Amino acid sequence: MKKTIKVGSILVLMLFSFYYTEKIAIYAQNNTPLKKAIIVFKENNSVASLNASINGNEITPGINGLTVNVDKSYNSMRTYNTFIENNIVYEEVKPNVSVKDYPEKTISSGNPQKKAVSIIISSDNINKEYLKKNDINYTNIKDTKYCLIDEDSNCMFSKQKVKLSFRLDNSNFIKNIDSVKSGSLIYIDDNLDQLYLDILIKHIKFYNLNILKLDDHLNESNNI
């Protein structure tokens, strides 16, 4: 009996020793200058997520937040024992209100804070080669995971619906060009004059807006 108690006591002491040693190691690591520098960097550089905006049956995507993964960042620098900003490891933080949680709602635009627009065309569009030649992102309506309700009334159940901002053609171009803004989802008519398309691209660049593929534009990623 005494022997059993003695063995049990030794095991308890060993477990306590391992636990205490691990705690000491974690405490020591957390108090190194490098770990402290990473924690301070995290406090000053985390970005809050932006919630999706809901208006009735329509929704505008949010934007993921950004936070620093302290442990992964530390492990990426510990070999040098020096703070290296390029070795910081970020993680995205999903908004509390996310477009992913409302697949039944129709997306009405991209998030304005992304400072971007999307150009959508059909496979028959005469300006495809112009867009390719000038390295301009565009989306073929057949190549997106979304369903454009203005162009396809038979949306599959698995596809979230997207409402186009407007359709540009030769007859309404002058009227609508000034409506282009951050978040716009622009459908280009198959026969839009190249002159008008060139004006559109210059207009977008003048306002320092990026042209993103539709799926990238509506994605809530922070593009880290």
Phi and psi restraints in degrees (value plus and minus 20) as a CYANA .aco file:
   2 LYS   PHI     -81.3   -41.3
   2 LYS   PSI     -57.1   -17.1
   3 LYS   PHI     -84.1   -44.1
   3 LYS   PSI     -60.9   -20.9
   4 THR   PHI     -83.2   -43.2
   4 THR   PSI     -63.5   -23.5
   5 ILE   PHI     -82.7   -42.7
   5 ILE   PSI     -61.3   -21.3
   6 LYS   PHI     -83.4   -43.4
   6 LYS   PSI     -65.1   -25.1
   7 VAL   PHI     -82.9   -42.9
   7 VAL   PSI     -61.9   -21.9
   8 GLY   PHI     -82.2   -42.2
   8 GLY   PSI     -61.3   -21.3
   9 SER   PHI     -83.8   -43.8
   9 SER   PSI     -60.6   -20.6
  10 ILE   PHI     -82.6   -42.6
  10 ILE   PSI     -63.4   -23.4
  11 LEU   PHI     -82.1   -42.1
  11 LEU   PSI     -62.0   -22.0
  12 VAL   PHI     -82.0   -42.0
  12 VAL   PSI     -63.6   -23.6
  13 LEU   PHI     -83.9   -43.9
  13 LEU   PSI     -59.0   -19.0
  14 MET   PHI     -85.1   -45.1
  14 MET   PSI     -65.3   -25.3
  15 LEU   PHI     -82.1   -42.1
  15 LEU   PSI     -63.1   -23.1
  16 PHE   PHI     -83.0   -43.0
  16 PHE   PSI     -59.3   -19.3
  17 SER   PHI     -83.4   -43.4
  17 SER   PSI     -64.8   -24.8
  18 PHE   PHI     -82.3   -42.3
  18 PHE   PSI     -64.8   -24.8
  19 TYR   PHI     -82.3   -42.3
  19 TYR   PSI     -66.3   -26.3
  20 TYR   PHI     -84.5   -44.5
  20 TYR   PSI     -61.8   -21.8
  21 THR   PHI     -82.3   -42.3
  21 THR   PSI     -62.2   -22.2
  22 GLU   PHI     -83.8   -43.8
  22 GLU   PSI     -61.8   -21.8
  23 LYS   PHI     -83.3   -43.3
  23 LYS   PSI     -60.5   -20.5
  24 ILE   PHI     -83.5   -43.5
  24 ILE   PSI     -62.2   -22.2
  25 ALA   PHI     -83.8   -43.8
  25 ALA   PSI     -63.6   -23.6
  26 ILE   PHI     -84.6   -44.6
  26 ILE   PSI     -63.0   -23.0
  27 TYR   PHI     -81.9   -41.9
  27 TYR   PSI     -64.0   -24.0
  28 ALA   PHI     -83.5   -43.5
  28 ALA   PSI     -62.5   -22.5
  29 GLN   PHI     -84.2   -44.2
  29 GLN   PSI     -62.0   -22.0
  30 ASN   PHI     -89.5   -49.5
  30 ASN   PSI     -35.7     4.3
  31 ASN   PHI    -127.9   -87.9
  31 ASN   PSI      -6.8    33.2
  32 THR   PHI     -95.3   -55.3
  32 THR   PSI     132.7   172.7
  33 PRO   PHI     -76.6   -36.6
  33 PRO   PSI     -56.5   -16.5
  34 LEU   PHI     -85.5   -45.5
  34 LEU   PSI     -67.6   -27.6
  35 LYS   PHI     -83.6   -43.6
  35 LYS   PSI     -61.0   -21.0
  36 LYS   PHI     -83.5   -43.5
  36 LYS   PSI     -58.9   -18.9
  37 ALA   PHI     -84.2   -44.2
  37 ALA   PSI     -58.5   -18.5
  38 ILE   PHI     -87.8   -47.8
  38 ILE   PSI     -61.2   -21.2
  39 ILE   PHI     -83.3   -43.3
  39 ILE   PSI     -62.8   -22.8
  40 VAL   PHI     -83.2   -43.2
  40 VAL   PSI     -61.3   -21.3
  41 PHE   PHI     -81.2   -41.2
  41 PHE   PSI     -62.4   -22.4
  42 LYS   PHI     -80.0   -40.0
  42 LYS   PSI     -64.7   -24.7
  43 GLU   PHI     -81.8   -41.8
  43 GLU   PSI     -52.3   -12.3
  44 ASN   PHI    -114.2   -74.2
  44 ASN   PSI     -30.6     9.4
  45 ASN   PHI    -147.7  -107.7
  45 ASN   PSI     -14.7    25.3
  46 SER   PHI     -91.1   -51.1
  46 SER   PSI     125.0   165.0
  47 VAL   PHI    -139.5   -99.5
  47 VAL   PSI     106.5   146.5
  48 ALA   PHI     -89.3   -49.3
  48 ALA   PSI     126.4   166.4
  49 SER   PHI     -92.7   -52.7
  49 SER   PSI     139.0   179.0
  50 LEU   PHI    -136.4   -96.4
  50 LEU   PSI     102.3   142.3
  51 ASN   PHI     -88.3   -48.3
  51 ASN   PSI     128.9   168.9
  52 ALA   PHI     -84.4   -44.4
  52 ALA   PSI     131.2   171.2
  53 SER   PHI    -127.3   -87.3
  53 SER   PSI     106.8   146.8
  54 ILE   PHI    -130.7   -90.7
  54 ILE   PSI     111.8   151.8
  55 ASN   PHI    -154.4  -114.4
  55 ASN   PSI      74.0   114.0
  56 GLY   PHI      45.2    85.2
  56 GLY   PSI    -140.4  -100.4
  57 ASN   PHI    -112.8   -72.8
  57 ASN   PSI     -13.2    26.8
  58 GLU   PHI    -133.1   -93.1
  58 GLU   PSI     134.3   174.3
  59 ILE   PHI    -163.8  -123.8
  59 ILE   PSI     124.1   164.1
  60 THR   PHI    -131.7   -91.7
  60 THR   PSI     106.4   146.4
  61 PRO   PHI     -76.7   -36.7
  61 PRO   PSI     130.8   170.8
  62 GLY   PHI    -107.4   -67.4
  62 GLY   PSI    -184.2  -144.2
  63 ILE   PHI    -156.8  -116.8
  63 ILE   PSI     112.0   152.0
  64 ASN   PHI     -81.4   -41.4
  64 ASN   PSI     128.2   168.2
  65 GLY   PHI    -103.5   -63.5
  65 GLY   PSI     153.5   193.5
  66 LEU   PHI    -149.3  -109.3
  66 LEU   PSI     115.2   155.2
  67 THR   PHI    -157.7  -117.7
  67 THR   PSI     138.7   178.7
  68 VAL   PHI    -111.7   -71.7
  68 VAL   PSI     109.1   149.1
  69 ASN   PHI    -102.8   -62.8
  69 ASN   PSI      83.6   123.6
  70 VAL   PHI     -82.2   -42.2
  70 VAL   PSI     -67.0   -27.0
  71 ASP   PHI     -85.3   -45.3
  71 ASP   PSI     -65.1   -25.1
  72 LYS   PHI     -86.8   -46.8
  72 LYS   PSI     -57.0   -17.0
  73 SER   PHI     -85.1   -45.1
  73 SER   PSI     -62.4   -22.4
  74 TYR   PHI     -81.7   -41.7
  74 TYR   PSI     -64.4   -24.4
  75 ASN   PHI     -84.4   -44.4
  75 ASN   PSI     -49.1    -9.1
  76 SER   PHI     -97.1   -57.1
  76 SER   PSI     -32.8     7.2
  77 MET   PHI    -136.4   -96.4
  77 MET   PSI     -33.3     6.7
  78 ARG   PHI     -83.0   -43.0
  78 ARG   PSI     -48.3    -8.3
  79 THR   PHI     -80.5   -40.5
  79 THR   PSI     -57.4   -17.4
  80 TYR   PHI    -112.8   -72.8
  80 TYR   PSI     -36.9     3.1
  81 ASN   PHI      33.1    73.1
  81 ASN   PSI      15.7    55.7
  82 THR   PHI    -159.1  -119.1
  82 THR   PSI     119.9   159.9
  83 PHE   PHI     -90.5   -50.5
  83 PHE   PSI     103.6   143.6
  84 ILE   PHI    -148.6  -108.6
  84 ILE   PSI      88.9   128.9
  85 GLU   PHI     -78.6   -38.6
  85 GLU   PSI     -55.2   -15.2
  86 ASN   PHI     -85.2   -45.2
  86 ASN   PSI     -36.7     3.3
  87 ASN   PHI    -114.2   -74.2
  87 ASN   PSI     -16.9    23.1
  88 ILE   PHI     -84.0   -44.0
  88 ILE   PSI     114.2   154.2
  89 VAL   PHI    -126.5   -86.5
  89 VAL   PSI      97.6   137.6
  90 TYR   PHI    -116.4   -76.4
  90 TYR   PSI     136.6   176.6
  91 GLU   PHI    -150.8  -110.8
  91 GLU   PSI     123.7   163.7
  92 GLU   PHI    -107.2   -67.2
  92 GLU   PSI     127.7   167.7
  93 VAL   PHI    -140.2  -100.2
  93 VAL   PSI      97.0   137.0
  94 LYS   PHI     -83.8   -43.8
  94 LYS   PSI     119.5   159.5
  95 PRO   PHI     -83.0   -43.0
  95 PRO   PSI     135.2   175.2
  96 ASN   PHI     -84.5   -44.5
  96 ASN   PSI     -54.3   -14.3
  97 VAL   PHI    -134.8   -94.8
  97 VAL   PSI      88.2   128.2
  98 SER   PHI    -139.0   -99.0
  98 SER   PSI     126.6   166.6
  99 VAL   PHI     -81.4   -41.4
  99 VAL   PSI     -45.8    -5.8
 100 LYS   PHI     -85.5   -45.5
 100 LYS   PSI     -43.6    -3.6
 101 ASP   PHI    -107.0   -67.0
 101 ASP   PSI     -23.9    16.1
 102 TYR   PHI    -152.5  -112.5
 102 TYR   PSI      39.6    79.6
 103 PRO   PHI     -84.9   -44.9
 103 PRO   PSI     -37.1     2.9
 104 GLU   PHI    -101.4   -61.4
 104 GLU   PSI     -33.7     6.3
 105 LYS   PHI    -109.1   -69.1
 105 LYS   PSI     130.0   170.0
 106 THR   PHI    -106.9   -66.9
 106 THR   PSI     107.2   147.2
 107 ILE   PHI     -95.9   -55.9
 107 ILE   PSI     105.2   145.2
 108 SER   PHI    -120.9   -80.9
 108 SER   PSI     -34.2     5.8
 109 SER   PHI    -194.5  -154.5
 109 SER   PSI     151.3   191.3
 110 GLY   PHI    -100.7   -60.7
 110 GLY   PSI     146.6   186.6
 111 ASN   PHI     -90.9   -50.9
 111 ASN   PSI     103.4   143.4
 112 PRO   PHI     -76.3   -36.3
 112 PRO   PSI     -48.4    -8.4
 113 GLN   PHI     -93.5   -53.5
 113 GLN   PSI     -28.8    11.2
 114 LYS   PHI     -97.6   -57.6
 114 LYS   PSI     -32.9     7.1
 115 LYS   PHI      33.5    73.5
 115 LYS   PSI      33.9    73.9
 116 ALA   PHI    -167.2  -127.2
 116 ALA   PSI     141.3   181.3
 117 VAL   PHI    -153.3  -113.3
 117 VAL   PSI     148.7   188.7
 118 SER   PHI    -148.5  -108.5
 118 SER   PSI     122.3   162.3
 119 ILE   PHI    -129.7   -89.7
 119 ILE   PSI     105.3   145.3
 120 ILE   PHI    -137.2   -97.2
 120 ILE   PSI     116.5   156.5
 121 ILE   PHI    -156.2  -116.2
 121 ILE   PSI     148.3   188.3
 122 SER   PHI    -117.8   -77.8
 122 SER   PSI     148.9   188.9
 123 SER   PHI     -87.5   -47.5
 123 SER   PSI     -36.0     4.0
 124 ASP   PHI    -112.5   -72.5
 124 ASP   PSI     -17.8    22.2
 125 ASN   PHI     -84.9   -44.9
 125 ASN   PSI     111.7   151.7
 126 ILE   PHI     -92.7   -52.7
 126 ILE   PSI     -33.5     6.5
 127 ASN   PHI    -117.3   -77.3
 127 ASN   PSI     -10.5    29.5
 128 LYS   PHI     -77.3   -37.3
 128 LYS   PSI     -66.3   -26.3
 129 GLU   PHI     -85.4   -45.4
 129 GLU   PSI     -56.5   -16.5
 130 TYR   PHI     -82.0   -42.0
 130 TYR   PSI     -65.0   -25.0
 131 LEU   PHI     -84.0   -44.0
 131 LEU   PSI     -62.5   -22.5
 132 LYS   PHI     -84.4   -44.4
 132 LYS   PSI     -66.8   -26.8
 133 LYS   PHI     -79.5   -39.5
 133 LYS   PSI     -56.7   -16.7
 134 ASN   PHI    -115.6   -75.6
 134 ASN   PSI      -7.8    32.2
 135 ASP   PHI      33.8    73.8
 135 ASP   PSI      26.6    66.6
 136 ILE   PHI    -124.0   -84.0
 136 ILE   PSI     105.3   145.3
 137 ASN   PHI     -83.6   -43.6
 137 ASN   PSI     116.6   156.6
 138 TYR   PHI    -168.9  -128.9
 138 TYR   PSI     145.7   185.7
 139 THR   PHI    -145.3  -105.3
 139 THR   PSI     104.1   144.1
 140 ASN   PHI     -99.6   -59.6
 140 ASN   PSI     114.0   154.0
 141 ILE   PHI     -78.5   -38.5
 141 ILE   PSI     -38.8     1.2
 142 LYS   PHI    -106.3   -66.3
 142 LYS   PSI     -29.9    10.1
 143 ASP   PHI    -130.4   -90.4
 143 ASP   PSI      -3.9    36.1
 144 THR   PHI    -132.0   -92.0
 144 THR   PSI     131.7   171.7
 145 LYS   PHI    -100.3   -60.3
 145 LYS   PSI     -26.5    13.5
 146 TYR   PHI    -116.8   -76.8
 146 TYR   PSI     144.1   184.1
 147 CYS   PHI    -131.7   -91.7
 147 CYS   PSI      99.5   139.5
 148 LEU   PHI    -105.6   -65.6
 148 LEU   PSI      87.0   127.0
 149 ILE   PHI     -87.7   -47.7
 149 ILE   PSI     -41.6    -1.6
 150 ASP   PHI     -93.6   -53.6
 150 ASP   PSI     -42.9    -2.9
 151 GLU   PHI    -130.6   -90.6
 151 GLU   PSI     -42.0    -2.0
 152 ASP   PHI    -159.0  -119.0
 152 ASP   PSI      85.1   125.1
 153 SER   PHI    -101.3   -61.3
 153 SER   PSI     -32.0     8.0
 154 ASN   PHI    -123.0   -83.0
 154 ASN   PSI      45.8    85.8
 155 CYS   PHI     -90.1   -50.1
 155 CYS   PSI     115.2   155.2
 156 MET   PHI     -88.4   -48.4
 156 MET   PSI     129.7   169.7
 157 PHE   PHI     -80.1   -40.1
 157 PHE   PSI     -52.0   -12.0
 158 SER   PHI     -99.6   -59.6
 158 SER   PSI     -28.8    11.2
 159 LYS   PHI    -123.3   -83.3
 159 LYS   PSI     111.3   151.3
 160 GLN   PHI     -96.0   -56.0
 160 GLN   PSI     122.1   162.1
 161 LYS   PHI    -101.8   -61.8
 161 LYS   PSI     125.6   165.6
 162 VAL   PHI    -149.8  -109.8
 162 VAL   PSI     112.2   152.2
 163 LYS   PHI    -118.5   -78.5
 163 LYS   PSI     102.1   142.1
 164 LEU   PHI     -87.9   -47.9
 164 LEU   PSI     126.7   166.7
 165 SER   PHI     -88.9   -48.9
 165 SER   PSI     -65.6   -25.6
 166 PHE   PHI    -191.6  -151.6
 166 PHE   PSI     146.9   186.9
 167 ARG   PHI    -133.3   -93.3
 167 ARG   PSI     104.8   144.8
 168 LEU   PHI    -116.5   -76.5
 168 LEU   PSI     104.6   144.6
 169 ASP   PHI    -153.6  -113.6
 169 ASP   PSI     159.2   199.2
 170 ASN   PHI     -83.7   -43.7
 170 ASN   PSI     -47.6    -7.6
 171 SER   PHI    -103.1   -63.1
 171 SER   PSI     -46.2    -6.2
 172 ASN   PHI    -136.7   -96.7
 172 ASN   PSI     -13.8    26.2
 173 PHE   PHI     -78.1   -38.1
 173 PHE   PSI     -71.4   -31.4
 174 ILE   PHI     -80.3   -40.3
 174 ILE   PSI     -57.6   -17.6
 175 LYS   PHI     -88.8   -48.8
 175 LYS   PSI     -57.0   -17.0
 176 ASN   PHI    -119.4   -79.4
 176 ASN   PSI     -33.2     6.8
 177 ILE   PHI     -78.4   -38.4
 177 ILE   PSI     -55.8   -15.8
 178 ASP   PHI     -97.3   -57.3
 178 ASP   PSI     -26.1    13.9
 179 SER   PHI    -105.9   -65.9
 179 SER   PSI     -28.4    11.6
 180 VAL   PHI     -87.9   -47.9
 180 VAL   PSI     105.9   145.9
 181 LYS   PHI    -170.0  -130.0
 181 LYS   PSI     154.5   194.5
 182 SER   PHI     -79.6   -39.6
 182 SER   PSI     109.5   149.5
 183 GLY   PHI      80.2   120.2
 183 GLY   PSI     -30.7     9.3
 184 SER   PHI     -85.0   -45.0
 184 SER   PSI     119.8   159.8
 185 LEU   PHI    -135.5   -95.5
 185 LEU   PSI      81.7   121.7
 186 ILE   PHI    -125.6   -85.6
 186 ILE   PSI     101.1   141.1
 187 TYR   PHI    -113.9   -73.9
 187 TYR   PSI     107.9   147.9
 188 ILE   PHI    -117.6   -77.6
 188 ILE   PSI     101.0   141.0
 189 ASP   PHI     -76.8   -36.8
 189 ASP   PSI     127.0   167.0
 190 ASP   PHI     -76.5   -36.5
 190 ASP   PSI     -50.6   -10.6
 191 ASN   PHI    -133.6   -93.6
 191 ASN   PSI       2.1    42.1
 192 LEU   PHI     -80.2   -40.2
 192 LEU   PSI     112.2   152.2
 193 ASP   PHI     -78.5   -38.5
 193 ASP   PSI     121.0   161.0
 194 GLN   PHI     -82.0   -42.0
 194 GLN   PSI     -51.6   -11.6
 195 LEU   PHI     -79.2   -39.2
 195 LEU   PSI     -64.7   -24.7
 196 TYR   PHI     -85.0   -45.0
 196 TYR   PSI     -60.9   -20.9
 197 LEU   PHI     -82.3   -42.3
 197 LEU   PSI     -61.4   -21.4
 198 ASP   PHI     -82.6   -42.6
 198 ASP   PSI     -60.4   -20.4
 199 ILE   PHI     -83.5   -43.5
 199 ILE   PSI     -61.0   -21.0
 200 LEU   PHI     -80.2   -40.2
 200 LEU   PSI     -67.1   -27.1
 201 ILE   PHI     -82.2   -42.2
 201 ILE   PSI     -62.8   -22.8
 202 LYS   PHI     -85.4   -45.4
 202 LYS   PSI     -57.7   -17.7
 203 HIS   PHI     -82.4   -42.4
 203 HIS   PSI     -64.9   -24.9
 204 ILE   PHI     -82.7   -42.7
 204 ILE   PSI     -65.0   -25.0
 205 LYS   PHI     -88.2   -48.2
 205 LYS   PSI     -53.6   -13.6
 206 PHE   PHI     -79.8   -39.8
 206 PHE   PSI     -55.9   -15.9
 207 TYR   PHI    -112.5   -72.5
 207 TYR   PSI      -5.1    34.9
 208 ASN   PHI      34.5    74.5
 208 ASN   PSI      21.8    61.8
 209 LEU   PHI    -121.1   -81.1
 209 LEU   PSI     120.6   160.6
 210 ASN   PHI    -103.3   -63.3
 210 ASN   PSI     133.9   173.9
 211 ILE   PHI    -129.1   -89.1
 211 ILE   PSI      91.4   131.4
 212 LEU   PHI    -132.7   -92.7
 212 LEU   PSI     130.7   170.7
 213 LYS   PHI     -80.7   -40.7
 213 LYS   PSI     127.5   167.5
 214 LEU   PHI     -75.2   -35.2
 214 LEU   PSI     -65.6   -25.6
 215 ASP   PHI     -83.2   -43.2
 215 ASP   PSI     -55.6   -15.6
 216 ASP   PHI     -92.2   -52.2
 216 ASP   PSI     -58.4   -18.4
 217 HIS   PHI     -83.4   -43.4
 217 HIS   PSI     -61.8   -21.8
 218 LEU   PHI    -109.5   -69.5
 218 LEU   PSI     -25.6    14.4
 219 ASN   PHI     -92.2   -52.2
 219 ASN   PSI     120.7   160.7
 220 GLU   PHI    -104.0   -64.0
 220 GLU   PSI     -15.9    24.1
 221 SER   PHI     -79.9   -39.9
 221 SER   PSI     129.0   169.0
 222 ASN   PHI    -110.2   -70.2
 222 ASN   PSI     -14.2    25.8
 223 ASN   PHI      35.2    75.2
 223 ASN   PSI      30.4    70.4
